Amino acid sequence: MYAVMMMAMVTAVCPLDTNTVFDPCSDTKVLRWDGFTFGLAFSSKDSFFSDQIQLSPCDSRLSLQGTAAKLAVFRPKVDELTFLTVNTSDLYPVKSGGYMVAFAGRHYAARSIPTLVVDESNIITSFTLVLEFQKGRLVNLYWKKFGCKSCTESSRICIDNQESCATPISKCNTNGGSVDCNLSVQLAFSGTDKKLEVLNSWYEIEKLRQYSLVGLYENIKGMVIGP
């Protein structure tokens, strides 16, 4: 069952949650079904680099504080297929820089590459993020892209080197249009937990690619939010 509409906040520990670390900039090891806290940082692409080396948003050398950067923090259950949502009202280029990085940890400092969210004309609203663990330690976060095959059927356009479907900003409901342009991030896990139990949710997504998961999410979101 999908966890629907997780908001940008840290929730309380559930009874099965053995992970007591809530800070996305702290290191931890997790079991399957533990809560795991990570962040999404929104800023310009260049702001995630220092001397041409990409650093974690937790690294003070980036000096993101005092800039237009935005932050969302989540705590999903490890290995549970999850849809996250982020309100995009503050994410247009003049405010945030247009790129997104997923991150967690300090010493190990796992972070994704910056991925395009919005440019001057279009916004990408659907993402898939995979969190890879080894023996319960987060070692990698990466964006999985599936190309532009679904763009025409959803009246979107193909951008980002022909890898992502996007919606013209002019069609967003925040600009008087009819399209909900909040971000949806489909979350999955791979690797092993600290007891070497295999995390399977990424492989479940691979099997479900024959169905329109984005369409399913939109239907669920409509039922939750209403017209």
PERAHU-V59594 format. One record per residue. N is the residue number from 1. RES is the residue in three letters. PSI is psi in whole degrees, 0 to 359 (none if undefined). Layout:
<<N	RES	PSI> <N	RES	PSI>>
//
This chain:
<<1	MET	137> <2	TYR	142> <3	ALA	117> <4	VAL	136> <5	MET	51> <6	MET	127> <7	MET	171> <8	ALA	76> <9	MET	160> <10	VAL	129> <11	THR	169> <12	ALA	159> <13	VAL	131> <14	CYS	165> <15	PRO	330> <16	LEU	1> <17	ASP	112> <18	THR	358> <19	ASN	113> <20	THR	7> <21	VAL	119> <22	PHE	347> <23	ASP	122> <24	PRO	346> <25	CYS	20> <26	SER	153> <27	ASP	150> <28	THR	165> <29	LYS	144> <30	VAL	159> <31	LEU	160> <32	ARG	136> <33	TRP	357> <34	ASP	158> <35	GLY	148> <36	PHE	125> <37	THR	128> <38	PHE	169> <39	GLY	158> <40	LEU	122> <41	ALA	136> <42	PHE	122> <43	SER	188> <44	SER	156> <45	LYS	315> <46	ASP	334> <47	SER	345> <48	PHE	4> <49	PHE	147> <50	SER	122> <51	ASP	42> <52	GLN	14> <53	ILE	127> <54	GLN	129> <55	LEU	161> <56	SER	146> <57	PRO	343> <58	CYS	346> <59	ASP	121> <60	SER	342> <61	ARG	342> <62	LEU	335> <63	SER	47> <64	LEU	336> <65	GLN	139> <66	GLY	359> <67	THR	188> <68	ALA	7> <69	ALA	145> <70	LYS	155> <71	LEU	135> <72	ALA	137> <73	VAL	136> <74	PHE	157> <75	ARG	79> <76	PRO	168> <77	LYS	136> <78	VAL	126> <79	ASP	17> <80	GLU	127> <81	LEU	125> <82	THR	143> <83	PHE	123> <84	LEU	152> <85	THR	145> <86	VAL	128> <87	ASN	129> <88	THR	12> <89	SER	336> <90	ASP	13> <91	LEU	16> <92	TYR	158> <93	PRO	318> <94	VAL	345> <95	LYS	322> <96	SER	343> <97	GLY	342> <98	GLY	356> <99	TYR	159> <100	MET	138> <101	VAL	132> <102	ALA	143> <103	PHE	159> <104	ALA	148> <105	GLY	159> <106	ARG	300> <107	HIS	317> <108	TYR	332> <109	ALA	54> <110	ALA	138> <111	ARG	148> <112	SER	167> <113	ILE	154> <114	PRO	133> <115	THR	142> <116	LEU	134> <117	VAL	311> <118	VAL	140> <119	ASP	198> <120	GLU	340> <121	SER	333> <122	ASN	156> <123	ILE	134> <124	ILE	125> <125	THR	352> <126	SER	127> <127	PHE	154> <128	THR	124> <129	LEU	128> <130	VAL	128> <131	LEU	120> <132	GLU	126> <133	PHE	148> <134	GLN	117> <135	LYS	40> <136	GLY	356> <137	ARG	130> <138	LEU	125> <139	VAL	343> <140	ASN	148> <141	LEU	131> <142	TYR	147> <143	TRP	129> <144	LYS	122> <145	LYS	144> <146	PHE	14> <147	GLY	195> <148	CYS	21> <149	LYS	328> <150	SER	2> <151	CYS	314> <152	THR	323> <153	GLU	342> <154	SER	14> <155	SER	35> <156	ARG	174> <157	ILE	160> <158	CYS	124> <159	ILE	195> <160	ASP	55> <161	ASN	40> <162	GLN	29> <163	GLU	344> <164	SER	144> <165	CYS	139> <166	ALA	158> <167	THR	133> <168	PRO	133> <169	ILE	328> <170	SER	340> <171	LYS	354> <172	CYS	146> <173	ASN	339> <174	THR	345> <175	ASN	20> <176	GLY	1> <177	GLY	191> <178	SER	1> <179	VAL	133> <180	ASP	112> <181	CYS	20> <182	ASN	151> <183	LEU	142> <184	SER	128> <185	VAL	112> <186	GLN	124> <187	LEU	137> <188	ALA	164> <189	PHE	150> <190	SER	167> <191	GLY	216> <192	THR	152> <193	ASP	186> <194	LYS	350> <195	LYS	14> <196	LEU	19> <197	GLU	135> <198	VAL	136> <199	LEU	123> <200	ASN	353> <201	SER	330> <202	TRP	320> <203	TYR	331> <204	GLU	321> <205	ILE	317> <206	GLU	318> <207	LYS	330> <208	LEU	1> <209	ARG	341> <210	GLN	343> <211	TYR	162> <212	SER	93> <213	LEU	327> <214	VAL	318> <215	GLY	319> <216	LEU	315> <217	TYR	315> <218	GLU	321> <219	ASN	316> <220	ILE	315> <221	LYS	322> <222	GLY	322> <223	MET	325> <224	VAL	314> <225	ILE	323> <226	GLY	174> <227	PRO	none>>
//
